Amino acid sequence: MTDLRTRQAGFEVTIVAHDIGGVGGMERVLSELIEGLRDRGDRVTVIARKCALRSMDSIRFHRVRGPRRPFVFAYPWFLLAGSLAVRRRRRGLVQSTGAIVLNRVDVIAVHYVHQVGPAHPSRAGIAFRAHARLVALLKRAGERACFAINRAASFVCVSDGVAAELREQYPQLAGRVATIHNGVDTHTFAPGVRADDARAAREALAISSDALVVLFVGSEWERKGLRPVLGALAGAHAWTLVVAGGGDRARYERVADSLGVGSSVRWLGITQDVQLAYALADAFVLASSYETFSLVSFEAAASGLPLLCTPVSGVRELISDGVSGFFITAEARDIAARLQQLGADAELRSRLAAAAREAALRYSWEAMVERHRALYGRLLGQRTQTGAAHPQRVA
């Protein structure tokens, strides 16, 4: 009965994060969670460096002033200043986005397990590699410290893959680990949306109306596999590649030219209008070596695009191989073979696209918000039953 009455009255929740709102996947997830809670009548307090929501109505926002870069200064600054802000401003249940404060909290949202994060590319300069190693050390030390303080918290992972990594690296927390998948806007990202804009965008990019377009979305191009995708174009001449996201464009243009596919690539850069990129495409490719959820893959699926993806975390839970897309390796030959298969069979593209859309519908923003609210209800119920200051376990 306590749980039911709490639900009807609305929850009191404090969300702690570095930045909320913007282009990044984590920032967008936080925006949807906060606005979803607010729209359901919950009282939300936000403690962050930046909070850029569509509407700040009924949101209590406490800004943590401090540097955003470089990380080696920004992270320890927020660790201390954010902890002080949480101590003074917290209300109700407290959910921290990763290991970013030293307070005891009720929920830690785990988007990334830093003990197993991918290595940085060996081609980077000495200074960059040294900085990257220092950043990795800070993240790992902060993660160990925050998790040790919060052994009684609930650890909510964005995918089953991340949950498995967390249990492996922190076996003492295994009983408190659960998965709540990130959501995707299945209304904004849907088949057939903005068809007129897509035709105009193709024309602006000098892509003919009957050409086949494969879309790559993301930054960190080395890790996400842009190089083998460019190599695949050499064996899949029917396709034009559209690249959305930030990276060393000049370098990758040279790679494309050396492969003889420069004329088959269009570079969109970082765009706020990623919906249009999905709308103008016929397929989506991601040859990443490591992901925790890959929001762009879920957006592509919701948009009704056949998926060609490496079997990384999140994607493994989305794609049924041969049904809603194909798992690929990060090898140009493998990607080219799948592109040729899709290019030669319009019926296959249509069938995979419909199944991808159906799979994405299981991961709506609404479902994500409701699963968080169900968790909050269980934690408050446990707190009431035990009289403890912090819930002991994820049900």
Beta strands, then each sheet from edge to edge (+ up, - down):
strand 1: 12-16
strand 2: 19-20
strand 3: 43-48
strand 4: 50-51
strand 5: 59-63
strand 6: 93-97
strand 7: 107-110
strand 8: 154-157
strand 9: 177-179
strand 10: 212-217
strand 11: 239-244
strand 12: 265-269
strand 13: 283-286
strand 14: 307-309
strand 15: 325-327
sheet 1: 5+ 3+ 1+ 6+ 7+ 8+ 9+
sheet 2: 2+ 4+
sheet 3: 12+ 11+ 10+ 13+ 14+ 15+
end
